[in-house]
Amino acid sequence: MAVYKLDINECEDEAYDLLGIHTTLECYHLAYFLNRELNLRLKRIDFLPEFDLYEFNDLKNQTQWNLVANKGVREITQSSSVQESLFQLESTEVVYLVPEYKKVDYLVKVSQNTLEVQKLIAKMKVIPQIITTFAIDASYLKSKHNLIFY
């Protein structure tokens, strides 16, 4: 009887470019400016409960764009013992999608990118509210599995 083994390291990661954005804008406002400057149609999808996520599938160029907030808030409910209180205590916890880059406000993931990354960064820097934009090498991230949205 033949034995088959699956090596997780053999699975090829999807080719994508990852950009980090530092800005004071809210996610919906940033999506509006990116739509205007890059000729995209980013729309909000409610897939991740803690993080804002916008997506656009460019069928013409066969490119998928994702804009996601790096910082999110998770609500934690703690039930105390009956002797202390009859109520449930709620608290919040700050979580990061990519904890290696805690200072990054938003991440842009471009799958099957046909544009040059530096040109894309230059187009994003035209938006005056964006403080900085830079490319992130996702192969060195420990939390790159967090960037799989589907």
Disulfide bonds with the S-S distance in Angstrom:
none
